[in-house]
């Protein structure tokens, strides 16, 4: 049940009160000077409004309890998110590629792993031109996965779980912010590896869904990825959401990223007037 605005209930009470007064005035002499009539009137109003006020009290109590439960769940979410978020960096450091002459670990391993996947896939396509390229890609991915001794498994599990709890446990209007926080920690080469990993099996559908929902791959939309692979995932994964779009504004030789919202533009406008008045006064 969504939170019900208190102003709506106040409006309902006032409206009902006016209706009850109108009904009573049409039926009983409200202008009477007899105390008995006014006592009857008080009983009428009290008896009519008491159930309504009682229901409103129950709803307000529910809202208070519901808000407290939401706050408790958010505290639990933040705790879990922090653990998984920190683990992403920790598990990244154990990834290593030893296939080449020198061993690459952590962040430096991703470019090597990605090139290995692409090279093996290209080789398999040349060997079997009539085979399904997606099947060949998955074979190439798991072949390289074996070569790196499964060291990327813990990293991907933490990333997947981190996105999953954002989608399931975070409040709606903060999900995009937390997802962007995760994405900001991933380099382009990491994002390419995440993209390749999401296509490696049909069982990773929920992971792909979160990549699409939060546009996690938008930072690699210009990386010349293979169109065959890009067709396997919704284009939303590579695009900004409409509310996240920004435009570059040029004002007095200063570049700034300006939100498209009217409220932000108005605040910046007021800030410009204020700074201009300060310059004039000096």
Number of C-alpha atoms within 10 A of each C-alpha: 6 6 12 12 10 13 9 9 16 13 11 14 16 11 12 15 15 12 12 16 16 12 11 15 13 10 9 13 13 15 9 10 9 10 9 10 15 16 11 12 18 12 12 14 15 12 11 14 16 11 11 15 15 11 12 17 12 12 16 17 12 15 18 13 12 15 13 12 12 15 13 12 15 15 13 13 17 17 12 16 21 11 12 21 19 11 17 21 17 14 19 22 16 16 23 23 25 15 14 9 7 8 12 18 16 16 17 16 21 25 16 19 25 18 12 21 22 18 13 18 22 16 14 17 17 11 10 12 11 8 12 10 17 16 13 18 22 18 17 21 25 16 15 20 19 10 16 17 13 13 18 20 14 17 20 19 15 20 20 21 16 22 23 18 16 24 19 11 17 21 15 10 7 11 18 19 12 18 21 13 12 17 22 12 13 18 14 19 19 21 19 21 20 23 21 19 20 22 21 17 13 9 10 13 13 13 21 22 17 18 25 19 16 25 22 26 22 20 19 19 15 8 10 8 12 9 8 10 14 17 9 12 18 15 14 17 24 20 19 16 14 8 9 10 12 13 10 10 13 11 8 6 7 7 10 11 10 15 17 14 11 9 10 12 13 11 11 14 11 12 12 12 12 11 11 11 11 10 9 7 7 5
